[in-house]
Amino acid sequence: MQEIFPDPGFLLKLARTKMPFGKFAGTLLVDLPEPYLVWFRQQGFPDGELGELLQCLYEIKLNGLEYLFAPLKTR
């Protein structure tokens, strides 16, 4: 049985990617307000990598784990 390990670069990408459109264009995804992510959850996340990043971020914020990004954002 093959073990599946998460891509360590995924969190780094999440910490450094900016929102490409909308009211929060140019804002780091990790700095998006939680209500905005909840809205995406209700309406449907975008397709592709951006949707995956936003969905992951929603789960991280929902579980109070935003502090994990502090050392990644400043480097």
VOGU-3710 file (C-alpha; in Angstrom, 3 decimals, decimal comma):
1> mqeifpdpgf> 0,000/0,000/0,000  1,409/3,368/-1,042  1,386/6,180/1,536  0,188/9,585/0,456  2,096/12,610/1,744  0,842/16,148/1,246  2,907/18,438/-0,929  4,911/20,639/1,483  4,971/23,378/-1,150  1,177/23,613/-1,103
11> llklartkmp> 1,029/25,554/2,187  3,816/27,826/1,008  1,901/28,498/-2,202  -1,234/29,165/-0,173  0,663/31,629/2,013  2,066/33,585/-0,935  -0,696/33,534/-3,565  -2,780/36,651/-4,107  -6,456/36,728/-4,978  -6,573/37,353/-8,739
21> fgkfagtllv> -10,029/38,948/-9,008  -12,954/40,552/-7,224  -13,240/42,871/-4,287  -10,099/41,443/-2,692  -7,922/41,302/-5,821  -4,263/41,565/-4,850  -4,860/40,390/-1,265  -2,946/37,352/-0,067  -5,333/34,417/0,108  -4,448/33,845/3,763
31> dlpepylvwf> -5,535/37,425/4,517  -8,993/36,992/2,988  -11,754/37,496/5,563  -13,458/34,340/6,743  -16,956/35,498/5,669  -15,658/35,737/2,086  -14,473/32,131/2,247  -17,807/31,068/3,737  -19,533/32,778/0,810  -17,384/30,793/-1,626
41> rqqgfpdgel> -18,221/27,619/0,296  -21,936/28,335/-0,128  -21,722/29,471/-3,762  -19,072/27,015/-4,920  -15,319/27,395/-5,122  -13,768/28,267/-8,484  -12,473/25,428/-10,627  -8,814/24,545/-10,752  -5,939/25,303/-8,458  -7,427/28,535/-7,089
51> gellqclyei> -10,513/26,641/-5,951  -8,363/24,014/-4,269  -6,360/26,694/-2,476  -9,484/28,531/-1,314  -11,154/25,328/-0,149  -8,066/24,347/1,836  -7,871/27,830/3,327  -11,541/27,639/4,326  -10,845/24,440/6,277  -7,734/25,927/7,883
61> klngleylfa> -9,571/29,051/9,042  -12,600/27,031/10,148  -10,330/25,048/12,448  -8,401/28,073/13,772  -5,067/27,126/12,221  -4,200/30,455/10,541  -1,222/30,856/12,861  0,580/28,238/10,782  1,053/30,813/8,041  2,861/33,451/10,129
71> plktr> 6,381/32,159/9,408  5,574/31,495/5,740  4,182/34,921/4,830  7,246/36,941/5,785  9,940/34,957/4,001
//
